[in-house]
Protein backbone atom coordinates (compact mmCIF):
# COMPACT_ATOMS: atom_id res chain seq x y z
CA UNK A 1 0.00 0.00 0.00
CA UNK A 2 1.31 3.47 -0.86
CA UNK A 3 0.93 6.82 0.86
CA UNK A 4 -1.12 8.94 -1.56
CA UNK A 5 0.70 12.19 -0.71
CA UNK A 6 4.30 10.98 -1.09
CA UNK A 7 3.92 7.93 -3.36
CA UNK A 8 6.09 6.04 -0.84
CA UNK A 9 5.09 2.75 0.77
CA UNK A 10 2.92 3.32 3.83
CA UNK A 11 4.61 2.35 7.11
CA UNK A 12 3.72 -1.06 8.48
CA UNK A 13 2.12 -1.41 11.92
CA UNK A 14 4.70 -0.62 14.63
CA UNK A 15 7.06 0.97 12.09
CA UNK A 16 7.95 4.64 12.42
CA UNK A 17 6.86 6.81 9.51
CA UNK A 18 9.46 7.85 6.99
CA UNK A 19 10.52 11.46 6.99
CA UNK A 20 12.99 13.67 8.74
CA UNK A 21 14.07 12.48 12.18
CA UNK A 22 12.10 14.38 14.78
CA UNK A 23 14.20 13.68 17.85
CA UNK A 24 12.98 12.11 21.05
CA UNK A 25 10.84 15.01 22.32
CA UNK A 26 9.01 15.79 19.07
CA UNK A 27 8.52 12.09 18.29
CA UNK A 28 7.00 11.57 21.76
CA UNK A 29 4.75 14.60 21.29
CA UNK A 30 3.69 13.33 17.86
CA UNK A 31 2.62 10.05 19.45
CA UNK A 32 0.76 11.84 22.25
CA UNK A 33 -1.18 13.83 19.65
CA UNK A 34 -1.95 10.58 17.81
CA UNK A 35 -3.30 9.05 21.03
CA UNK A 36 -5.35 12.19 21.74
CA UNK A 37 -6.77 12.11 18.20
CA UNK A 38 -7.60 8.42 18.59
CA UNK A 39 -9.32 9.06 21.93
CA UNK A 40 -11.44 11.85 20.41
CA UNK A 41 -12.35 9.83 17.30
CA UNK A 42 -13.23 6.72 19.30
CA UNK A 43 -15.25 8.79 21.76
CA UNK A 44 -17.34 10.22 18.90
CA UNK A 45 -17.85 6.75 17.43
CA UNK A 46 -18.85 5.45 20.87
CA UNK A 47 -21.45 8.19 21.18
CA UNK A 48 -23.08 7.15 17.90
CA UNK A 49 -22.90 3.39 18.58
CA UNK A 50 -23.29 3.08 22.37
CA UNK A 51 -24.91 6.43 23.16
CA UNK A 52 -22.04 7.36 25.50
CA UNK A 53 -18.88 9.37 24.91
CA UNK A 54 -15.57 8.05 26.20
CA UNK A 55 -15.61 10.26 29.33
CA UNK A 56 -19.26 9.39 30.05
CA UNK A 57 -18.51 5.68 29.75
CA UNK A 58 -15.53 6.00 32.08
CA UNK A 59 -17.78 7.66 34.68
CA UNK A 60 -20.36 4.87 34.28
CA UNK A 61 -17.65 2.23 34.73
CA UNK A 62 -16.22 4.00 37.82
CA UNK A 63 -19.62 4.54 39.45
CA UNK A 64 -20.38 0.87 38.74
CA UNK A 65 -17.18 -0.11 40.50
CA UNK A 66 -17.74 2.29 43.42
CA UNK A 67 -21.50 2.64 44.09
CA UNK A 68 -22.21 5.57 46.41
CA UNK A 69 -19.17 7.53 45.19
CA UNK A 70 -19.15 11.31 45.56
CA UNK A 71 -18.48 13.72 42.71
CA UNK A 72 -15.37 14.90 44.57
CA UNK A 73 -13.93 11.39 44.77
CA UNK A 74 -14.74 10.78 41.10
CA UNK A 75 -12.98 14.04 40.22
CA UNK A 76 -9.91 12.95 42.22
CA UNK A 77 -9.77 9.59 40.44
CA UNK A 78 -10.10 11.30 37.05
CA UNK A 79 -7.69 14.13 37.93
CA UNK A 80 -10.21 16.81 36.99
CA UNK A 81 -11.81 19.68 38.87
CA UNK A 82 -15.25 18.72 40.26
CA UNK A 83 -16.89 21.45 38.14
CA UNK A 84 -15.52 19.70 35.04
CA UNK A 85 -17.47 16.60 36.02
CA UNK A 86 -20.74 18.38 36.79
CA UNK A 87 -21.97 18.41 33.18
CA UNK A 88 -21.12 14.75 32.61
CA UNK A 89 -22.91 13.70 35.81
CA UNK A 90 -25.98 15.82 34.98
CA UNK A 91 -26.22 14.37 31.45
CA UNK A 92 -25.91 10.80 32.75
CA UNK A 93 -28.49 11.49 35.44
CA UNK A 94 -30.88 13.11 32.92
CA UNK A 95 -30.56 10.04 30.66
CA UNK A 96 -31.51 7.79 33.57
CA UNK A 97 -28.10 6.10 33.87
CA UNK A 98 -27.12 7.56 37.27
CA UNK A 99 -29.08 8.29 40.39
CA UNK A 100 -28.10 10.93 42.92
CA UNK A 101 -28.86 10.56 46.62
CA UNK A 102 -28.03 12.88 49.49
CA UNK A 103 -25.16 11.68 51.67
CA UNK A 104 -26.77 10.81 55.04
CA UNK A 105 -23.60 11.92 56.84
CA UNK A 106 -23.24 15.23 54.99
CA UNK A 107 -26.33 16.56 53.25
CA UNK A 108 -24.19 18.91 51.13
CA UNK A 109 -22.69 15.94 49.29
CA UNK A 110 -24.38 13.75 46.71
CA UNK A 111 -23.71 10.05 46.31
CA UNK A 112 -23.96 8.52 42.85
CA UNK A 113 -24.99 5.01 41.84
CA UNK A 114 -26.00 3.40 38.57
CA UNK A 115 -29.63 2.84 37.72
CA UNK A 116 -30.72 -0.45 36.20
CA UNK A 117 -30.23 1.09 32.75
CA UNK A 118 -26.78 2.33 33.77
CA UNK A 119 -25.82 -1.13 35.03
CA UNK A 120 -26.73 -2.58 31.63
CA UNK A 121 -23.99 -0.36 30.11
CA UNK A 122 -21.43 -1.18 32.81
CA UNK A 123 -20.00 -4.13 30.92
CA UNK A 124 -16.96 -4.59 28.68
CA UNK A 125 -17.93 -3.56 25.15
CA UNK A 126 -16.21 -3.70 21.79
CA UNK A 127 -15.50 -0.45 20.01
CA UNK A 128 -14.64 1.44 23.20
CA UNK A 129 -11.45 3.13 24.33
CA UNK A 130 -11.42 0.60 27.15
CA UNK A 131 -11.44 -2.37 24.77
CA UNK A 132 -8.58 -0.87 22.73
CA UNK A 133 -6.54 -0.32 25.91
CA UNK A 134 -7.31 -3.88 27.05
CA UNK A 135 -6.10 -5.35 23.74
CA UNK A 136 -2.86 -3.35 23.83
CA UNK A 137 -2.13 -4.12 27.49
CA UNK A 138 -2.71 -7.83 26.88
CA UNK A 139 0.19 -7.77 24.40
CA UNK A 140 2.60 -5.99 26.76
CA UNK A 141 4.74 -7.30 29.57
CA UNK A 142 4.01 -6.10 33.10
CA UNK A 143 7.40 -4.34 33.10
CA UNK A 144 6.57 -2.38 29.94
CA UNK A 145 3.17 -1.41 31.32
CA UNK A 146 4.69 -0.16 34.60
CA UNK A 147 7.40 1.80 32.76
CA UNK A 148 4.80 3.38 30.49
CA UNK A 149 2.65 4.29 33.49
CA UNK A 150 5.71 5.91 35.10
CA UNK A 151 6.39 8.04 32.02
CA UNK A 152 2.74 9.05 31.63
CA UNK A 153 2.40 9.85 35.35
CA UNK A 154 5.55 11.99 35.31
CA UNK A 155 4.33 13.83 32.20
CA UNK A 156 0.86 14.38 33.71
CA UNK A 157 2.51 15.73 36.87
CA UNK A 158 4.78 18.02 34.87
CA UNK A 159 1.77 19.34 32.95
CA UNK A 160 -0.23 19.81 36.17
CA UNK A 161 -2.81 17.12 35.40
CA UNK A 162 -1.83 14.91 38.34
CA UNK A 163 -0.82 16.20 41.77
CA UNK A 164 2.80 15.67 42.70
CA UNK A 165 3.33 13.20 45.55
CA UNK A 166 3.73 14.93 48.93
CA UNK A 167 7.10 13.44 49.83
CA UNK A 168 7.96 10.04 48.48
CA UNK A 169 11.54 10.15 49.74
CA UNK A 170 12.87 9.72 46.23
CA UNK A 171 12.45 10.87 42.67
CA UNK A 172 9.21 12.78 42.10
CA UNK A 173 6.64 10.60 40.45
CA UNK A 174 8.91 7.57 40.36
CA UNK A 175 7.33 4.28 41.26
CA UNK A 176 9.04 2.34 43.98
CA UNK A 177 10.42 -0.90 42.56
CA UNK A 178 8.16 -3.86 43.12
CA UNK A 179 9.51 -6.47 45.46
CA UNK A 180 10.22 -9.70 43.66
Secondary structure, DSSP 8 states (H G I E B T S, - for coil): -B-TTT-SB---TT---SSS--HHHHHHHHHHHHHHHHHHHHHHHHHHHTS--HHHHHHHHHHHHSTTEEHHHHHHHHTS-HHHHHHHHHHHHHTTSEEEEE-SS-TTSEEEEE-HHHHHH-S--TTSHHHHHHHHHHTS-HHHHHHHHHHHHHHHHHTTSS---S--SSSTT-------
